[in-house]
Amino acid sequence: MRIFMPNFNRMADTQKFFDHITQGYTTKGDSITLGAAMLDGETITNALVKVPLKTMNRHGLIAGATGTGKTKTLQVLAENLSEKGVPVLLMDMKGDLSGIAQPSPGHPKIDERHEKIGIPFNAQKFPVEVLSLSEQAGVRLRATVSEFGPVLISRILNVSETQAGIISVLFKYCDDNKLPLLDLKDFKKILQYATGEGKDEITKHYGRISPASTGAILRKIVALEQQGGDMFFGEKSFDTDDLLRVDENGMGYINIVRLTDIQDRPKLFSTFMLCLLAEVYSTFPEQGDSGRPELVIFIDEAHLIFKEANDALLDQIESIVKLIRSKGVGLYFVTQNPTDVPDAVLSQLGLKIQHALRAFTAKDRKAIKLTAENYPISEYYKTDEVLTSLGIGEALVSVLNEKGIPTPLAATMLRAPMSRMDVLSDEELKDLLDDSKLIPVYNEEIDRESAYELLNEKIETANKEEAKAKAEKEKKAAKRSTSRRSSSSRRRSSSKGALEKVLTSPTVIRSVLGILTKLIK
């Protein structure tokens, strides 16, 4: 690796550089050692680059081109946090993080690297919980529609202002009528009910709802279902407190979300992440200056979140990033280029670990210059040149010290992971899942009575009452018809009886006989 440096006395300048790094990265409290600083391509042994544990809730960025070591850096941070008793949540997009559950087999090159850095290498495994958003094996992650709430649901679906108003009205109707919205089936049912059987009721109490608007919302729900959203929404809801577990040795659990089968479904991924962050923010207590984070979340392939997010969703993400650190939660975005992350979010990231970038095009060179401007100016490095010459497992590092001030920029030889840098075998994964205490809690399918069933029951009851009322009406009509026929018959019978009585009376008979006698004579 070539690093630009002015030409002066080598030994004196090395000592000056060593003092510069040592002073800049000295901490009073607990810290995590990332590696040793490099000068002019050489690792300066014991010039240790450290991250104060106290500032790990100030968020961070791990960036770099494919194959430069981002995942291994993420692994190193997760291991060391776990060792300090801090639980971690990882997004495993490529499926290569499960090896954290097994110790590293070691290698001479690892020993050589750690000798240069000046710290011993200890192979070690860590407590791991495997989570899943899909049908992959692991603890099932779910949330109910009600837990999302109308605002978040509207932003995820990217609906218009009018449609968002309709969603809010329907959530209110469900709250008022004790209709739980648990899954997308419930949500679709209330949308259909609002312009169907329940139209008159909802219009009377909440105002008219346009069938065109509910139809547009339904189409967006269907699009979310096609990306697997129907598997995510439902019960049993995942309790975020279960991310905070510590094992019997005091090591924080490393919770790994398996996402290898949803890389082509970014909508589901961004939906999950936003729901998770919102739930963590709303449920975790305020921590203040606790000296250590409560939870650290690493979001791999972070560009998928921002790429799929509309403006309203971006505003929500930016707000959460700004506020969630007060809950003791650190967010770390892992992506290829810092430009993948919006400026408003990037400005909130205290730790920056920048692996090599490749300058293949004019656009790449422009991106590198922009990236270089995000780092402190250093008399020892020409940042844009260093960015293209870093080797695998090397990175430019800048963190916040315990006073919240950026540390000196350091091109760093990073330490190796203590756990396996590979996936678990099928048998190892099965053993890990069999030992899980959360799978029995969350993997049972629950479909309790909710809005879908209650509305169907309500419609069925209404239909029965309508049929009963119709039958009663028909019965009364038939009775009235029978009564009219009976009255007419009685009138006819009465008339006939009177006539017979007259005709058979003695007076009439005598009169008739008298007339007949006269006629015969």
Summary of the structure (lengths in Angstrom):
residues: 521
radius of gyration: 38.1
end to end distance: 157.7
largest distance: 174.0
contacts: 1664
relative contact order: 0.17
helix: 51%
strand: 15%
